[in-house]
Amino acid sequence: MIVKVDMTGADALLRAVNPSVAKKALNRTLKEVMTSGINAGQREVTKTYNLKSSQLKRYINNRVVSKDGLEVSVSIRSKSYVSLFNFINKGSIQSSLTRKNKNSKSKVKVKIIKSGGSHTLRHAFVMIGKNGNIGIFERVRGVKSSNGNDKIVRLNTVGPIGMFEKAGLPIIQENVTSRAADVLKRNLAFYMSKESLK
């Protein structure tokens, strides 16, 4: 997604100041409004999904596409899923879940949507994988793996793109657009005052 940063009324200010001051103020402004916008987008997603903002940070990134055109790219990293373990009812994990006792008892409770209730996955279990990551897994009855046992699959839910595109991304755009001009003016004043002290 390309976010167009609206600087209506600020073009004249940028042209009126020292180019180095304008560049510093613009760089700081783009970074500031995008950080604020992304945080707002994450908060919007957490209103729907039973996640913390800190759990979403790994999926979202931004970079400046065009400083002259004032465009910033917001990208949701391409992982196609979010592990169902992020939504687990922590009380449903055995306290004895360690590397020595890798599997919890069958039956796991998860809550994905905040406004909804918890769901019990009757044939699922918590397991520490070979890479050390903890996840919720389920045996696929009737499907055998290479060692002849029932195949085990990790359970995942809606991907980060699906979480952000309906609510998070519009909020990011709205937040950036509404704040950009004022933040730029503040940063221009800051760097101009530093320049005058030299």
N, C-alpha and C positions, 0 to 999 in steps of 0.2 A: 504494500500500500504506500502510495506517495502522499505525504502530507504537505499541502501548500501552506506556507506560513504567511499569513496576511499582515503586511506592514503598511497598510494604507495610511497615508499621512506622514510616514516616517522617511520616505525617500529623500525629501528635501533636507531632512536632518543629517542623513548619511552623507549627502553630497557637500554639506556645509562644514563638516569637521575634517580634521586631518585624516587622510586615508588609513594610517596605521591605527588611529583611535577607532575609526569606523569598523575596521576589520576585527579588532579585539572585542569591541562591543557586540558585533554581529555573531562572532563565534561563541561568546559567552551566552548570548541570548538564545541561540539555537539549542545549545546544550541544556540550558535551564528550562526552556519551555517544553523540550522533549522529555526531560526527566520528569517534570511535573505532569505532563500529559500521559505518559506511560503509567505513572503511579495512579492517576485517576482512572485509567482504563483497567488496571489490575483490580482496583477497588470495586469497579462496576461488575467485573466478572465474579468477584467473591460475594457479591450480593445474591447471585444465583447459585453458584456452586459452592459446596462445602470445602473450600480451600482457603489457605492463607495467601496473602500477596507474595510472601517469600517463596512459596511453592511455584509461583507462576514466572518469577524473574528469569529462570533458566530458559524459558521458551521465547522470550521477546528481545529484540535487538533493534537498534536504530543507527543510521549513519546519514551524514549530509550528502545529498545528491548534487545540489547546485546552490552555492552560496549566493551567486548573482540572481538566480531565479528563486532563491529562498525556498528550496524544496528539501524535505527530509524524508528518507525512506524508513518506514517502520516494517520490520519483517518478523513474522512468527516463525520460529525455527521449525524445521520440517518434520520433527517427530510426529508420527501419525496417531499417537495415542498418549494418554496419561494413565499411568499405572493405577489400577483400582485400589492399590494399597494406600494411596494418598487419602482415600475416603473411608478408611476402615474405622470402625468403632474400636478404639484401643482396648476396651474391656474384653473384646472377643479374642484377644491373643493370649495364649498361655504365658504366664510369667516365666515359665521354664524354657521359653523359646531361645535357644542358644545354638552355637555351632555343633554342640554335642547332641542336642535334641532339636533337629532342624525343622521338624514339622509340628504345627499346632494341631489340636484336635480338629476333626472335620466340622464344618459349620462356621461361617464367618459372617459378621454383620457389617454392612457398609451403608453410608448415607451420602449420596451424590448431590442431590438438589436440596438446598437448605429448607425450602418450603415443603418438601416431601418428608416421608417417614424413612426409617431405616429398612433395608432389605436384607434378608437372611439368605446367604448362598449355602445351601445345605450340603453340597458335595465339594465345597472349596476348602482349601487349607492355606495357611501361611507357611512359606518356606524361604530359607536363605539359599539363593542360587549359587552356582559355582563362582560367579564373579563377586560374591559378597553382598549383592543387592537383595533386599527383602522384597518379596512380592506375594500376591495371592494367586494360587494355581488351582487347577482342576484336572482330574483325570478324564480323558476322552474315552469313554467306554466303547469297546469294539474296535478301536484304532490302536494298532501296536507300533511301538517305536523299534529302532534297530536291534535293541537288546531283548525284544520279545515281550516287554511289559507294556501296560497301557500307556499311551502317549500322554504326557503332561504338558499343559499349555498355561501360559501366564494370562490372567484376566485383566483386560484394560477397558477403558471407557472412552468417551468422546475425546477427540484430539484437541490440542490447544488452539488450532485454527478455528475449529467450530465454536470454541468457547469465546474467542475474541471477536469474531467477525460480526456477530449480531449486536453486541452491546459494547464491548471494549474498544474496538477501533473507532466507531462514531464518537465516543466520549473523548478519545485521544485527539481526534481532529477538532472537536468543539473546544476542548481545553486549550489547545495550542493556538487556535485562531483567535479566541477571545482575549488571550493574555499577551500575545507576541509584541504588539506595538508598545504597550505600557512597559514591558520588561526591557525592550530595546531602549526606550527613552531613559529609563533608570540607569542602564549600563553605560549609555553614552555620557550621561552626567557624571557617573563615577570615573570613567577613564579621562574625561575632559578635566575634572578636578585634579586628578593625579598629574596630568600633563602640565597644568598651570603651576604646580609646585616645583617643577624642575628648574 
